[in-house]
Amino acid sequence: MANFFNNFYNWFDTLPFDALIYFIWGSYLAVFLVSLIVTLCSKRFRIASKKPFLCLTNAYAAVSLAAFMLRCNLAQSITAAVTFWVAGYILYGALCAFTKKSENRKQAVKAAVAETPIPVQPMRAMRTEPQAQIPAAKNGVRLEHAVAVTDKLLTKNLAKTDRQELEKLKNTLAVLKIKGSLNPMEADILNDNFNALLKLMAKYNV
């Protein structure tokens, strides 16, 4: 095994230095150009991860260092390898600039955001009055209308704070809708949400 590596090193050392460097860097540029063309022409490769090219860049940087060590001192070899490595990362960034996220990844991000728990508005302090239940039918009509308006508002180009408030409001309405009959305290919460919804409706002309 030692003889094999000695023979390989001796063969490597006999290669013309300039030709060796041109071959290493030229083959890397060829891989980059092929990757760029395939990315631009193929939707499948456009959405694929470009990390394999990044790994290839690191490998080529190591090969460049080894090649320069045959003719140059350590400082010069490291400088050349680092220069190649930086240029390679720039080319990797160029590839990533033409890469688009797949619809599956976009939907996964949206699903993760949608599943993030949104705190329900805090309940008011308990009252001393009897907690009479308010009929579910009346509340159901109001809630159905409020939810419909909320969905319509969410299609608008809302400010970030308004969108967050509207999402919290929608979550609260959903909880109250599931409950059905509401006691006076819950009815007050519902009225507060209606008032907030009316303000947003006026603000965005809905």
C-alpha positions in Angstrom: 0.0 0.0 0.0 2.9 2.4 0.8 4.4 1.7 -2.6 1.1 2.5 -4.3 0.9 5.9 -2.6 4.6 6.6 -3.3 4.1 5.8 -7.0 1.0 7.9 -7.1 2.7 10.8 -5.5 5.7 10.5 -7.9 3.3 10.5 -10.9 1.4 13.4 -9.5 4.7 15.3 -8.9 5.8 14.8 -12.5 2.8 16.5 -14.0 3.4 20.0 -15.4 2.3 22.4 -12.6 0.5 24.9 -14.8 -1.4 22.2 -16.6 -2.4 20.6 -13.3 -3.8 23.8 -11.9 -5.6 24.6 -15.2 -7.1 21.1 -15.1 -8.3 21.4 -11.5 -9.8 24.8 -11.8 -11.0 24.3 -15.3 -12.9 21.1 -14.4 -14.5 23.0 -11.4 -15.6 25.8 -13.7 -17.0 23.2 -16.1 -19.1 21.6 -13.3 -20.3 25.1 -12.3 -21.4 26.0 -15.9 -23.2 22.6 -16.3 -24.9 23.1 -13.0 -26.0 26.7 -13.9 -27.3 25.6 -17.3 -29.2 22.7 -15.9 -30.6 24.9 -13.1 -31.8 27.5 -15.7 -33.3 24.9 -18.1 -34.8 22.3 -15.7 -37.5 23.1 -13.2 -36.6 19.9 -11.2 -33.0 21.1 -10.7 -34.1 24.7 -10.1 -35.8 23.7 -6.9 -33.2 21.1 -5.9 -30.7 21.9 -3.1 -27.4 23.2 -4.2 -25.5 21.9 -1.1 -23.8 19.1 -3.2 -22.1 21.9 -5.2 -21.0 23.5 -1.9 -19.4 20.2 -0.8 -17.7 19.9 -4.2 -16.3 23.4 -3.7 -14.7 22.4 -0.4 -13.2 19.3 -1.9 -11.7 21.2 -4.8 -10.3 23.7 -2.4 -8.5 20.9 -0.6 -7.2 19.5 -4.0 -6.0 23.0 -4.9 -4.1 23.2 -1.6 -2.4 19.8 -2.3 -1.5 20.8 -5.8 0.1 24.1 -4.8 2.0 22.4 -2.0 4.0 20.5 -4.8 5.6 23.7 -6.0 5.0 26.5 -3.4 5.5 27.0 0.3 2.8 26.6 2.8 1.8 30.3 3.0 1.5 30.6 -0.8 -0.5 27.3 -1.0 -3.0 28.3 1.7 -3.4 31.8 0.1 -4.2 30.1 -3.3 -6.6 27.6 -1.8 -8.4 30.2 0.2 -8.7 32.4 -2.9 -10.2 29.5 -4.8 -12.5 28.7 -1.8 -13.9 32.3 -1.7 -14.4 32.3 -5.4 -16.2 29.0 -5.2 -18.6 30.3 -2.5 -19.4 33.3 -4.7 -20.3 30.8 -7.5 -22.3 28.8 -5.1 -24.2 32.0 -4.1 -24.9 32.6 -7.8 -26.4 29.1 -8.2 -28.6 29.7 -5.1 -29.8 33.0 -6.6 -31.4 31.0 -9.5 -32.8 28.4 -7.1 -36.5 28.6 -6.2 -38.2 26.9 -3.3 -40.5 24.1 -4.2 -44.3 24.4 -3.6 -44.1 21.6 -1.1 -41.5 23.5 1.0 -43.6 26.7 0.7 -46.7 24.8 1.8 -44.8 23.3 4.7 -43.7 26.7 5.9 -47.2 28.0 5.7 -48.6 25.0 7.5 -46.0 25.5 10.3 -47.0 29.1 10.7 -50.7 28.2 10.7 -50.2 25.6 13.4 -48.4 28.0 15.7 -50.7 28.4 18.7 -52.2 31.9 19.0 -53.2 32.9 22.5 -56.9 33.5 23.0 -57.7 36.9 24.4 -57.8 36.8 28.2 -61.1 36.3 30.0 -62.4 39.1 32.0 -62.7 38.9 35.8 -65.6 36.7 37.0 -68.8 38.6 37.7 -71.1 38.0 40.6 -74.2 37.9 38.5 -75.6 34.5 37.6 -74.0 33.0 34.6 -77.0 32.6 32.4 -76.4 31.0 29.0 -77.2 33.1 25.9 -78.9 31.2 23.2 -76.5 29.6 20.7 -78.7 30.3 17.7 -78.3 34.1 18.0 -74.6 33.8 18.7 -74.2 31.4 15.8 -75.6 33.9 13.3 -73.3 36.7 14.7 -70.3 34.4 14.7 -70.9 33.1 11.2 -71.0 36.7 9.9 -67.9 37.7 11.9 -65.9 34.7 10.6 -66.9 35.5 7.0 -65.8 39.1 7.4 -62.6 38.0 9.0 -61.8 35.7 6.1 -62.5 38.5 3.7 -60.2 40.9 5.6 -57.4 38.3 5.6 -57.4 38.5 1.8 -56.6 42.2 1.9 -53.1 43.7 2.0 -53.0 44.2 5.8 -50.4 45.8 7.9 -48.4 43.2 9.9 -49.9 44.3 13.3 -53.4 44.3 11.9 -52.9 40.8 10.4 -51.7 39.5 13.7 -54.6 41.0 15.5 -57.0 39.7 13.0 -55.6 36.1 13.3 -55.9 36.3 17.1 -59.5 37.5 16.7 -60.3 34.7 14.2 -58.9 32.2 16.6 -61.1 33.5 19.5 -64.2 33.5 17.3 -63.5 29.9 16.4 -63.3 28.9 20.1 -66.6 30.7 20.9 -68.3 29.2 17.8 -67.4 25.7 19.0 -68.8 26.4 22.5 -72.2 27.4 21.2 -74.2 28.9 24.1 -72.3 31.7 25.8 -72.5 33.0 29.3 -72.5 36.8 29.9 -68.7 37.0 30.3 -68.1 35.2 27.0 -70.7 37.4 25.4 -68.7 40.4 26.5 -65.6 38.9 24.9 -67.6 38.4 21.7 -68.7 42.0 21.7 -65.2 43.2 22.2 -64.1 41.2 19.2 -67.0 42.6 17.1 -65.9 46.1 18.0 -62.3 45.3 17.0 -63.5 43.8 13.8 -65.6 46.8 13.0 -62.6 49.1 13.3 -60.6 46.9 10.9 -63.6 46.8 8.5 -63.7 50.6 8.5 -59.9 50.9 8.1 -59.8 48.6 5.0 -63.2 49.6 3.6 -64.8 46.2 3.9 
